[in-house]
Amino acid sequence: MNNTASSLNNKKFLILGCGYSGSFFAKTIRKLGCTALTSSRSERKDSDSFVFNSENGRVPNRKIFDGVTHILSCIPPDKNGNDPVLSSLNDELKSLSLEWIGYLSTTGVYGNTRGDWVSEIDEPNPFQNRSHKRLNCEKEWIESGLPVQIYRLPGIYGPGRSTFDAIKNKKIRVISKKNQVFSRIHVADITNAIIYLLQNKNYLKFYQIINIADDEPCSQQEVIQYCYDLLGLTMPKPVLFEDAKEELSPMAQSFWMENRRVSNKLLCETLGYKLIYKNYRIGLQNCYLNS
Ligand SMILES: NC(=O)c1ccc[n+]([C@@H]2O[C@H](COP(=O)([O-])OP(=O)(O)OC[C@H]3O[C@@H](n4cnc5c(N)ncnc54)[C@H](OP(=O)(O)O)[C@@H]3O)[C@@H](O)[C@H]2O)c1
């Protein structure tokens, strides 16, 4: 089976919410001969982009949808916990002959497993309010009847968004919390895994929900230490979470309230995808070389 793609040639993709992951995906599939039109909430200069903003009701011109075969949505839930794409474009999507819709979700829907592994067969148990909203959006997508595949993602990193950038921008805090781990995924593996699944769609069993995570959940301190070592610098002394938490933003605090290891067995064993960056060390070397 292919780990790279070519048979997607000539397909037309809409990338709704072309931020960090969406841009990487768009750039990659264009190289494979696909058309990729991308949305943002405000006007951009490039001719392949269009405006979609569910907050002010700005929807794309009908012509944008002509001939679309594939859609990737990277847009988070709205403030009420509804999916912005389905709320604004449901009729439009239903009128198309779509082969596939991908929806980028989060592993936050699993909640806190106190460090245990979680997989797609585990019942979601959201802890944060935003994760309840996310789970609701997943449900809306599933109930839409559209040919959607949902990808649950842990912390996304890659060139321009990694611990190196945090160090460079002096936004680094080394916090230690006993037994706490985080799962993560390099942005290139999100794109490549999705392309792999699309490329092999006819041979693989269709799973509606798939985790895309690397092999090695680990502590944040271990990752930061690795970056300082690569830079040849001394890492600041870690601060205990209990001492640091008052100074953290509510969002930063919330990340430390959940502790889970996200399993990629469905993707990497059952479905046969080979990670490019199977752990943070290889992934960060890539970020280091591209920073
Ligand atoms: N960052 C992480 O570590 C992480 C982890 C797990 C899951 N996720 C989820 O995975 C998805 C992709 O993540 P990312 O970090 O690549 O996203 P990102 O860079 O934040 O991009 C999000 C995109 O959604 C667009 N958007 C937001 N609200 C919108 C609305 N109401 N109407 C229309 N467009 C809207 C943004 O428009 P503009 O371009 O105009 O800003 C942007 O293009 C997101 O849903 C994110 O929540 C992220």
The ligand as an SDF file (V2000), in Angstrom:
LIG
                    3D

 48 52  0  0  0  0  0  0  0  0999 V2000
   -3.2050   23.4110   17.8760 N   0  0  0  0  0  0  0  0  0  0  0  0
   -3.2500   22.2030   18.4340 C   0  0  0  0  0  0  0  0  0  0  0  0
   -2.3040   21.7440   19.1150 O   0  0  0  0  0  0  0  0  0  0  0  0
   -4.4760   21.3450   18.2080 C   0  0  0  0  0  0  0  0  0  0  0  0
   -4.5410   20.0920   18.8070 C   0  0  0  0  0  0  0  0  0  0  0  0
   -5.6210   19.2650   18.5410 C   0  0  0  0  0  0  0  0  0  0  0  0
   -6.6420   19.7140   17.6980 C   0  0  0  0  0  0  0  0  0  0  0  0
   -6.5830   20.9680   17.1740 N   0  0  0  0  0  0  0  0  0  0  0  0
   -7.6960   21.3780   16.2940 C   0  0  0  0  0  0  0  0  0  0  0  0
   -7.3430   20.9780   14.9740 O   0  0  0  0  0  0  0  0  0  0  0  0
   -7.7970   21.9860   14.0330 C   0  0  0  0  0  0  0  0  0  0  0  0
   -6.5940   22.5300   13.2830 C   0  0  0  0  0  0  0  0  0  0  0  0
   -5.6720   23.0640   14.2210 O   0  0  0  0  0  0  0  0  0  0  0  0
   -4.6640   24.2410   13.8080 P   0  0  0  0  0  0  0  0  0  0  0  0
   -3.8560   24.5290   15.0330 O   0  0  0  0  0  0  0  0  0  0  0  0
   -4.0070   23.9220   12.5330 O   0  0  0  0  0  0  0  0  0  0  0  0
   -5.7230   25.4320   13.5650 O   0  0  0  0  0  0  0  0  0  0  0  0
   -5.4760   26.9800   13.3670 P   0  0  0  0  0  0  0  0  0  0  0  0
   -4.0960   27.2630   12.8480 O   0  0  0  0  0  0  0  0  0  0  0  0
   -5.8940   27.6920   14.6160 O   0  0  0  0  0  0  0  0  0  0  0  0
   -6.5380   27.3230   12.2060 O   0  0  0  0  0  0  0  0  0  0  0  0
   -7.9170   27.3570   12.4530 C   0  0  0  0  0  0  0  0  0  0  0  0
   -8.6050   27.9000   11.2020 C   0  0  0  0  0  0  0  0  0  0  0  0
   -9.9970   27.9990   11.4440 O   0  0  0  0  0  0  0  0  0  0  0  0
  -10.4740   29.2640   10.9570 C   0  0  0  0  0  0  0  0  0  0  0  0
  -11.6470   29.6360   11.7370 N   0  0  0  0  0  0  0  0  0  0  0  0
  -11.7560   29.7300   13.0910 C   0  0  0  0  0  0  0  0  0  0  0  0
  -13.0130   30.0570   13.4410 N   0  0  0  0  0  0  0  0  0  0  0  0
  -13.7140   30.1920   12.2880 C   0  0  0  0  0  0  0  0  0  0  0  0
  -15.0660   30.5230   11.9780 C   0  0  0  0  0  0  0  0  0  0  0  0
  -15.9530   30.7870   12.9530 N   0  0  0  0  0  0  0  0  0  0  0  0
  -15.4480   30.5940   10.6680 N   0  0  0  0  0  0  0  0  0  0  0  0
  -14.5640   30.3170    9.7000 C   0  0  0  0  0  0  0  0  0  0  0  0
  -13.2560   30.0000    9.9090 N   0  0  0  0  0  0  0  0  0  0  0  0
  -12.8520   29.9270   11.2010 C   0  0  0  0  0  0  0  0  0  0  0  0
   -9.2860   30.1940   11.1480 C   0  0  0  0  0  0  0  0  0  0  0  0
   -9.4280   31.3100   10.2870 O   0  0  0  0  0  0  0  0  0  0  0  0
   -8.2650   32.4480   10.1390 P   0  0  0  0  0  0  0  0  0  0  0  0
   -7.2430   31.8360    9.2050 O   0  0  0  0  0  0  0  0  0  0  0  0
   -8.9280   33.6170    9.5600 O   0  0  0  0  0  0  0  0  0  0  0  0
   -7.7240   32.6590   11.5240 O   0  0  0  0  0  0  0  0  0  0  0  0
   -8.1160   29.2680   10.7630 C   0  0  0  0  0  0  0  0  0  0  0  0
   -7.9220   29.2800    9.3650 O   0  0  0  0  0  0  0  0  0  0  0  0
   -8.5530   23.0180   14.8370 C   0  0  0  0  0  0  0  0  0  0  0  0
   -9.9200   22.7020   14.8800 O   0  0  0  0  0  0  0  0  0  0  0  0
   -7.9510   22.8760   16.2270 C   0  0  0  0  0  0  0  0  0  0  0  0
   -8.8250   23.3030   17.2510 O   0  0  0  0  0  0  0  0  0  0  0  0
   -5.5230   21.7790   17.3940 C   0  0  0  0  0  0  0  0  0  0  0  0
  1  2  1  0
  2  3  2  0
  2  4  1  0
  4  5  1  0
  4 48  2  0
  5  6  2  0
  6  7  1  0
  7  8  2  0
  8  9  1  0
  8 48  1  0
  9 10  1  0
  9 46  1  0
 10 11  1  0
 11 12  1  0
 11 44  1  0
 12 13  1  0
 13 14  1  0
 14 15  2  0
 14 16  1  0
 14 17  1  0
 17 18  1  0
 18 19  2  0
 18 20  1  0
 18 21  1  0
 21 22  1  0
 22 23  1  0
 23 24  1  0
 23 42  1  0
 24 25  1  0
 25 26  1  0
 25 36  1  0
 26 27  1  0
 26 35  1  0
 27 28  2  0
 28 29  1  0
 29 30  1  0
 29 35  2  0
 30 31  1  0
 30 32  2  0
 32 33  1  0
 33 34  2  0
 34 35  1  0
 36 37  1  0
 36 42  1  0
 37 38  1  0
 38 39  2  0
 38 40  1  0
 38 41  1  0
 42 43  1  0
 44 45  1  0
 44 46  1  0
 46 47  1  0
M  CHG  2   8   1  16  -1
M  END
$$$$
